Amino acid sequence: MSNSYNSSTILADPSSVVSGRKVEYETIQRMANANNYSFAVGACHNVLSQSYADITFIQDSGSFTEMSEWHIPLTSLQHSTLEIVVNYKIHGTAVGLTSNIKFTLDVDGGTSSVTINLPNSSNGIANDDLTITMPSASATQVYYGTLTCEVQADAANNAEVEIKSIMARWKPLSSPLSTGFLYQYDNVTPYTPKGTTRTGHNQALTSRFGHQVIDNTELLRTRLKSYLTWSPVYNASSSIFTNPEDGAAPEVYLSMGHIDTLISQVLISQGWDNVTSRKLELHIRYITSTVDKSIDFLNNSLDLVTGAGGAVRWDEYTLELDYGALSEIGDTNLSYYTATLDSTDNNFSNLGNFNNMPGVKYPTINTSNYGFIIGLSLMGV
């Protein structure tokens, strides 16, 4: 049997499978197709989208230099190819394959990388695919990866690389899907692909088919989307633009200026309350402090881990929603929630501001930047 799908197939009519009505065979075929298509293509939109002000994400070093890092949600353990697109500019004239950007993805300890060459251009687009071997499915959920970016310039010829924007998305699975169980984030609840050759008019309609379609749909409702990804540029360097007012002076720490400017709209879809797995998480990358630190995001107070101070870590926080206070019905008549840093005294005190701005830029670490945040990723169903 073929676990195939066709993106042009008409969707099934829900009213055609109600009690007492004759079920047309096209309906079952369409349901099988929609199930396979949803697993293969669902949530394969951007997991990373970040753009930069002019001449801030810039590098003049001839060696690969780490610039940024993000947490990105996985689509499933079957989706293993990440498509990356970069908009860039070369200042000066590079010679040969000497200007590059490198991405390294870590998923549960397994890593893979891709290096994308950046030819001379004043407004270039470059892209490539990063393919990683996903971990074997187990009872423990693996649902995100860590993506790190490094840049290399043609220092020998005084050429510099400026990155204008970065986009990444998981590439859809091709048709037909593999046979046997497929896995989203664990092996506790597998996905059962539907053999479309078994749904013809001369095939039996079993209760097993119906139960598997329901189970597949419930599983796909827990697939994560990326709502917000932000990383500072923490190793910018330029020999051409030496004045910080001209460039090479990007934001390095999360600050008061990000309140009401670093924003995402989170969609709370029908059936949200019925989802029992993770629904909305904020991942925070920060430098640990010796004193208590917290931030307020989407009406949630989130405590950062304290300790000896000076360690860099990612932590994941489950967000709760106040439906009455946060619901916003827009032109689409859907429930969207504005996800941003709250305008609170706590944030004014703990985020970067004129009174507490560290005396050093990460990756240099000393007591002045303990407790400062250097990355955010918001993901949810």
C-alpha positions, 0 to 999 in steps of 0.5 A: 500500500502507498502512504502517499499524499497529494496537495491538490486533493479536495478536503473531506466534508465533515458532514459526510460521516455523520450518523445515519448518512451514507459514507461516500468512498471519496470521503475516506480517500480524502481523509487518508490523504489529509492525514498523510499530508498533515504529517508531511507538511504541517508546521513546515513554515519558518522556525527562525526569522530574524533581521538586523539593522544596517551594519550591525551583524558584521564580521571582519575576522578570517576565522569562523566566529560565533555570532548567534544562537537559537532554540528552534522547535522540531517538526518531527523526528522524521523531518531531518532537513533544515532549509536555511536562507541568508540575505547578506552584503559583502563590504569590499571585494572577497576573493574565492570562497573566503566569505562564509556563514556556518550553521551547526544544529544540535539535537539531543547531543547529535550535531550536524553543520552546513557552510554556505558560501557568500559570493560578492554581492551588495544584496545577495541571497544564499541558501543551503540545506542542513541534514541531521540524523535525528535520535531514535524515538524513545519515551523521552520527548525530543522536541527542539534543537539548538542552532548556532551561527558562525561567520567568516570574512575574507580578512586578507583582502579587507572584505567584511560580511554583513548579514541582513536577515536569516530564515530557516524552516524544516523541509516537508517530507516527500510522498509517499511516507515511509511504511510503519510507525512514524514518530513526532517527538517520542515513541509513546504515541506513534503516527500511523500513515494511511495507505491510500490504496486501501481506501478505494470503493471496493475496500472495507471501512474498518473501525481501526481506520477511524480510531487511527485517524482520530489518534493521528489528528490528536498527535498532530495538534501537539506539533510545535510552531515557532512564534518568536526567535531572538538572539543578539549578535555578540561578536560583531567586529568591523575594521571598515566601520570603526565608529559605533555610531556607523555600525558593528554595535548591535544589541547584545543583551535583552533590555527595556527597549525590547518591551513592546517592540519584541512582539509575537502574536500567539494563536490559541486555536480551538481545542487548546484546553484539551491538549495535555502536552506542552502548549506554550513555552518560552526558552531563555538563554542567560548568564547565571547570577549569584542573586535572584533574577526574574523577568515578566513575559506574557503575564508570567513571572519567570525565575532565572536559576541562581548559583555561582554565577557566570554560567551560560545556560538555556532554560525552558518555561511553561507559560500560562494564559489569562484568557480574560485579560489577554484575549484579542479578537482581530479582523480574523475573529480568532483568539490571538495573544500578544506575547511580549515582555511586560511593562513592569517594575521588575523588568525595568529593574532586571533588563538592560537599561542605562543604569545597569548596562554591563561594562563588558560585551558577551562572550566576555563574562564578569559580574557586571553581566550576571543575570543578563539574557542573551536569547529568547525562543517562544514555541507552542502548539 
